[in-house]
Amino acid sequence: MSVEENKMPKRSPFSAQIDLAKFELATEEEKRQQDVMSESTTFLKDGMRRLRKNPLAMGSIVVLVLILLLIIIAPRVVPYTYSGIITVDGVRDKSAKNLAPFTYSKLEQKYIDEGGEVFPHILGTDEMCRDYFMRVIYGTRVSLFVGLFASVLVLIIGVLYGSISGYAGGRVDMFMMRVVDIIYSLPDLLMVILLSVVLSQVITFQPGSLMAKLGSNMVSLFIVFGLLYWVGMARLVRGQILSIKENEYVLAAQSIGAKSGRIIKRHILPNCISVIIISTALQIPSAIFTESFLSFVGLGVQAPMPSLGSLANSARDGLQSYPYKLVFPAVMICLIVLAFNLLGDGLRDAFDPKLKD
Amino acid sequence: MARYVVKRLILAVVTIFIVCAITFFAMNAIPGGPFNAEKAPSPEVQKVLEKRYNLDKPVGTQFVLYMRNVFRGDFGVSLKTGRDIADILWTSFKISAKLGGMAAVVAIICGIVLGSIAALMRNKWPDRVIIFFSTLATATPSFVLATLLLLVFCIKLGWIPVWSAESNNYVLPVISLSVYPMAYITRLTKTSMLDALGQDYVRTAKAKGVSPKKVIFKHALRNALIPVLTYVGPMIAFIITGSLVVENIFTIGGLGSKFVSGITNRDYPIIMATTMFLAVLMIVFNLLTDIIYKVVDPRITFE
């Protein structure tokens, strides 16, 4: 500010005007201190700010990103596949059975001695001469894919069902919720096992398609998830909608003739998005748990496709000699589930403090 | 109250019926009958057998007949061994019930104790240690834990003999089954205990000069345990499904391993019988938990 501006106007002797010369100008910093209002913020920004302050949640994000990078980059760097027998110089190496981490088979050693280069087996090889590191990587891929896909399935069905039931209300709501009650009280894992047994016998796919590669077990797992696991989400969404639809803005929208679908989509769902996100984040680890459980029982992915559960299961055969084969997939499962659990908790604390259990 | 119990009872009966129906019709949907083995009997013999086992009747009638038999305690015979399934169920259930019961008791007692300690010593090292391990435990599948325990204590260290006809050591299976629910109960107890300790009646009790011990046990803990009670039903369900793999890993001949071997052998009558049995067990426990919960806490309304 220039001096010019602060010049006193001419003062009459009877004026009550304050003598500005006796005052000091506030510095910019002092002005800022007087700001009582915090910066205007959106719901998302506010939540993210709180999430960023949570070291556990941020750590989980870092771990998940690292795992994601690993499973994307590793197959491009490592020259082995998850299903192929290791080849040395174009020859199948049948001696590369059950190698310890970072060791080479006789054939490979010979090749190295002759000046060839062999990519190290970071986690050794399995009993069928396959690179174990790649199997763990692909197992992680499969498990993550299953977790994400199953959660999205649950999300779509649950949100659709819950919002229709909650918005319709009355008899429709009552009937739809009785159905949910019954499915909710079914012992889910038992039903999953049962239906997986049956569906894997009943469904067949054209060989070569993605479905066939995943195997009927996986597809039946998704079907079962779509049939049984959406009820929790549906209940949650319905409860939210029941309270949100009483708001005046919904009434206003109705009064100007907005259609139900539009009201649900534009006015109601955005207001319960936090609950949906949180519950999806917590659904992922439970789906991964279920998948690894089924794979462990022998109802998981089709061989030779690995999943973390099936790797842990097959590691049991050579447990005495090769315990590390159990440890790697087991640690991977724990890490992923732990990270998603902590991230889900963090999201809950950040976006919906009321939802604490 | 009576209305609530009746409502829950009806729901439970409907659920049990649906479970039975799903199981029966799902098993019937599988292509290939029980007599399609490698040594298929001649058509005449097959006809007699089908008549004997009511397989010539429509599926609906078969279901009614099967359910009638189940109510009389007749689950049919195993396809692989030819043994009476009711017999198999009963002998293996005794083992599983012992294992599951011990796991449940350990989980509840240890969970409550650890949770209370964590709440009372909030933000001190015992709290941190307990919460760290319980968070870790909720991320570990029971089959991973069971296999690791087996590896370390039975194979590497040799402290505990592997399960066999002579040595029935329940320690490791019980640990592997109870760790997850224990961790869950610990966290549950901690939150509800903290909640209870912050209530007015606790402050009043302290102000009156009631001894800290009495405040904790009589005022805080008793109220903190109500949320824990709601977890008993899901816990039983978790232990039952967990026992499927844990029994398999420790080669315990309980219901769980019968179920899993039934799956691998495609022994459908066994799968059907165990599914129904375990499902009914879970539903009944859920029903009991819900009812007891409402009875214990008078603040809850019955609507």
Interface residues (C-beta under 8 A of the other chain):
Chain A: D181 I182 S185 L186 P187 L189 L190 M191 I193 L194 L195 V197 V198 Q201 V202 P285 F289 S292 F293 F296 V297 G298 L299 G309 A312 N313 A315 R316 L319 Q320 P323 L326 V327 A330 I333 C334 L335 V337 L338 N341 L342 K356 D357
Chain B: L11 A12 V14 T15 I18 V19 I22 T23 A26 M27 A29 I30 P31 T135 L136 T138 A139 T140 P141 F143 V144 T147 L148 L150 L151 I155 K156 L188 T191 A237 I240 T241 L244 V245 N248 I249 F259 V260 I263 T264 R266 I271 T275 L278 A279 M282 I283 N286
